[in-house]
Every structure is written in structure tokens, then in C-alpha cells.
Amino acid sequence: MRFADYLAELIDFGARDANGNIVVDKGLAASAKARLDVEEIALFSTIDLIASTAATCEWRTYQDGKRCRTEDWYRFNVEPNQNTSAVAFKRMLFARLLRFNEALVFQRPDGYYLADSFTREPFAFRQNIYRSITCNNLTMGRSMQEEEVFYFHLANQDAARLLHGLHGLYAEAMAEAMDKYKHSGGRSGILKISTQARQSKNFEEDVGRLMQQRFRQFFESKNAVLPLFDGYDYTPQDGPAAQKASGEVADMESIMRQAQDRSCNAYHVPPALLRGDVTNQNDAVRSLLTFAVRPTLLTVQNEINRKLYGRETLRGWGIRIDTTKIRTVDVFEIAEKADKLIQDSIYNTNELREKVGEDPISAPWANEYSRTKNMEAVNPRKGGESE
């Protein structure tokens, strides 16, 4: 299944009314029941959070240990191929890798392409073979060997398949909660029909018209008047049964929350980030980068380095995926700490400007490293007691 189709089916929940609400007929029926899958929504939200975060990283290229902007840098950060931008390409790559536990990228003269589907034939002592590679509904006419592709795999961490084992339970629970919520807000009443009215010649037609048309319009209208025939007496039933029960709403929220928590735990994502909680957000973001984003990035980085550069990585050639720009930096927040980074030779001025999103300056001193005297090496022959 193509990941784009997976997203399309997930986002299109089915028919909606004029207010944009999902049309639910007889509980959860037809396409609404099939597509309103809380586990899928939680899974998609978690994967999208990781993929969107990872896609913002810069893929730096190095030659002989020096950072430089080569043709590979352009492909990885600007335009992988003629039809895709780098951010969209990387986002789909990470999303597919996390969702299906594997992803395949192959190279053509005009750039890199992400496979929608493929079959893999593994071998023990010779190169694996990849067949039936499709990209944008086009199937490649030949098979490819291991050295011709980038194959990314998350080492037996098929979290999505494990979560799918529980999706039926959440779907059934949500269907029941939605059905209870729908019926808890329904209006009810008692219709008394006199003996004289039942003896009317057109009694069956009158009752059918009253129940199917007049009562239906009366209940569906915000403001309405219900005309009744002689011999019919309708009494509405007010009370707790006629009120929207908050318990059903709480049940649905609890089911959604449990599905989110389970999905976050499987992918090592702090649930607070998925729900938008701002408490301890710095710790949550740090946990996201450490346990969810970084391992995925290292999987991609290692595969590209071993296939694209090989043993040249021993001489300082390769790519490094920079995660330091993921978080937005408030210059006023780090103002007191910035000079310490320069004084300890951790960054020079231009490197620090790059971290906070500013352009470098052309002055030569901006690329020099400096440190305070108390950081200099100790000379035992200077100062202290004389020999």
C-alpha cells in the first residue's frame, strides 16, 4: 500500500454534514465505522510528529573532515529529484520508515526517489535483490541489487504491526461510546391516541404521516411547532435521559487518550507533546529528540554513508544529520550563555549566529576561535614558588 493512499484514507473519514461533523447513521455505519479508527489516528499523529521533526534537520556533507556544500548536500537539503522538495521527501521517507518499518530509496541520474512499494529477496552471502519497485504508479522494469539502493530498516521494531493487534478493541469501544452518546441526547415522549382517533378510516395513513414526517421534522428542527390531529396527545419526557450525557463524552476522550498513550509509548514519544501540553515542554522535546528522532536519523545516516561513501568515511567523507536546529532558539533567552560558548571555544561567532538563525558575517575574526585566559593550558614554570 502506498503511504500517500494510507494518508488519504485516514484523513477522509466519510460523509459530513453542513457543520463539518461526521455523519453517523445507526451508530457507526458504512465508511465512517471503517475509517474512524482511533488507533490509526493516534498512530498517524505520533508518526507525523517524529517525521516532521526529523525532516527539519540539515544533512551536512563533509569532505576530508571539512564541511562543504556539495552536489549531495543540494540533493539532500533542497531538491532530491525534479518532482519533490527535500522537506517533503524526507518527511515521507521517515513516515514510511516508521509506519512500515522499512523504506527504499534508489538513485537515478536526475536524483533520488522514494519507492512506494517493493519486494525484497534476502540472501546470506551475496547481495539482496529488490524487485517490483514502484514509484508514483510506475513499476521499474528491472530488479536492483543491494549496492544500488538505500534500504532503511528499523531492526525488528515493527511497532505499527504490534499496535494494530489492539486497533479492533479501540474501534469497538469508540463505536459503543459514539452510539451511547448519540442516543443519550435523543428526545423522547409519549403519544396518546384516543379510541375515537383509532377508529378513523385513514388511521394508518395519518399515523404514518405523523410519525415519518411531522415528528421527524419537529425533532430535527431547532425551533418548530407540531400540529396534531384531534384525538392525539403528545407529552415530552424531560429529565436526565433527555440531556447530553457528559459521561459518554468522557468515555470517548478516555479512549482517544489511551490510544495516544499506547502509540507514544511504542515510538518513545512523550504523550504531552502529542496532546499539546506545555508543562515541562523542554524536557519533553529533549526526550523526543533522544529516544524517537535520533535513532531513526542514525539509521538513515549510517545506511547512506556506507552505500554512498563506503570506506571514504574513514578519511572524513560522509553526511551528518544535524539535530541542533530543531528547537527554535530565543536569542534573549540564551544571551547570557552565548558568550560562554565563544569563550570556551565551543563555537566561533559565525557558528553561533548560524545556531540562532542569523546569517554569517564576512569579518575574518568571526571565524576565529577564542578562549579566556583561565581556559589556557597551565605552564608549571610560570608563577608559583621559585625553584
Beta strands, then each sheet from edge to edge (+ up, - down):
strand 1: 58-63
strand 2: 66-68
strand 3: 102-108
strand 4: 111-114
strand 5: 117-121
strand 6: 129-135
strand 7: 138-139
strand 8: 144-145
strand 9: 149-153
strand 10: 189-193
strand 11: 232-236
strand 12: 318-322
sheet 1: 2+ 1- 12+
sheet 2: 4+ 3- 9+
sheet 3: 5+ 6- 7+
sheet 4: 5+ 6- 8+
sheet 5: 10+ 11-
end
